[in-house]
Amino acid sequence: MSQLAQDRGISVDHGTAEDLPLTTNEIDLAALLGVIGYVNDLEMVFSELARVVSPDGHAIVPFCGQMVLFAELYDTAAGQEAYPDTLDWKETYPLEMAKKATWRDVEAVVSELQSVGFTEITTVKTLTQPIETAIETVESPSKGHDDGSWIVVHARREWFVYSQDGVIESVWWSESDSRHRLQ
């Protein structure tokens, strides 16, 4: 994938979600496409995301939700080493990836994003239909996350973190590419 991007003239830096090779406040939009299903420390990943996203910048976090149809299918297939014969799916999700995945709870993802200074959080969902139908159709996203297998969270980074009663709880700032928190 990185070679394809480089062939198209895009600069590629390699790193991990827990230690991004970017400076503080460097980017206006970050996307973690399916990444959070494959990391151990979600708090560390989102802290790093907040470090590199500039104030008023945006984060897009798409992922397969926990306890939804597709997560259940992947877990079952991973446990049985095969997808059901009844599933007429030309290109299945790789079993090696399904075995490594940790499907995330949407509320936990939203809470973690809020804890590191992201606000104005919205969600959209897709893959709301039965699996047999979903794999053969293109479904437009709809607001919310209650019955979708694929969830996309959008959030905006703030300089301030507010308590539940609206009082500023902490202020974030950067200094020499280090992130600081004043409480």
Buried (B, 14 or more C-beta within 10 A) or exposed (E): EEEEEEEEEEEEEEEEBBEBEBEBBBBEEBEBEBBBBEBEEBEBBBBBBBBBBBBEBBBEBBBBBBEBBBBBBBBEBBEEEEBEEEEEBEEBBEBEEBEEBBBBEBEEBBEBBBEBBBEEBEBBBBBBBEBEEBBEEEBEBEEBBEEBBBBBBBBBBBEEBBEEEEEEEBBBEBEEEEBEEEE
